[in-house]
Amino acid sequence: MTNEPSAAATRIKFSDFYIGETYQAGVGMTPQLKLSDTVKNLNGKPVEILGFMDGILPRDGMHFMLLREPSFVCPFHDVSYDWAGFAAIFLARPTDYIDGPLRITGRLDVGEKKDEMGLVSYVRIYDAAIARAQ
């Protein structure tokens, strides 16, 4: 695990990501996602969020999906999932898989983007540090 969180980081929750419907019922059925003012106003700023590492990644130790709830199923390997249940994390330093609750701090990046993992994402955290949540 890497650095301790920055005191300047704003704590966010998965429920802060969007306004309205976020559940995708099947392939090609992505809801009209609307980012909340909370995350839009924090775009580019340091944030802190609690969650769980996706059990399938990190492939190269530098990025993974942070999930709202523990799961060993990647949200992108299922036809139905809640977009508000995950965020793409890009680490400042490589890591191995870490089980249990985590505290992630880094720079928030929002908006539709095909990210470095080749996945479409709307909420990402870059230059992230990771620590076990207490």
Steps between C-alpha positions, in 0.01 A plus 500: 500500500614852430478843656260624763212713370541871451331723757379719210301219336120528500317181604256380235263202485381289209155652551654841415583399140171533314149644504219271387503151352834315496396135459588330170252216446681339206744536213450831321250621759720763665283755679533872427769567760504847657801587715412681822607856570703360792736301278503758221611767750775270632635412154880530506511533881626258767237261635475207737260206462446170681434176313622155401749389235355311206609137537598463132744791474763645535647356182824697514471619859435860388122511452182331620132557558398618845163350591237627742451148639737202508462274195705260293305584185627794297206729416607495134479119484125501567224626270321686779664722761474832677729770357496670841662192656857543375779742410817444297816543710843578354774463760814708550686176589430135415323276748386142537140404572389620845199338664267696725391863524735760350548876516602650166626856458589667173396748231139468382432495126140492375323483167451229240835360391643180360764464768844342507346159573304521174170533689248780488495674836343816638680525836875442537762571764858559384832507687324300769640386832348198670473411868293257706187670633469502878 
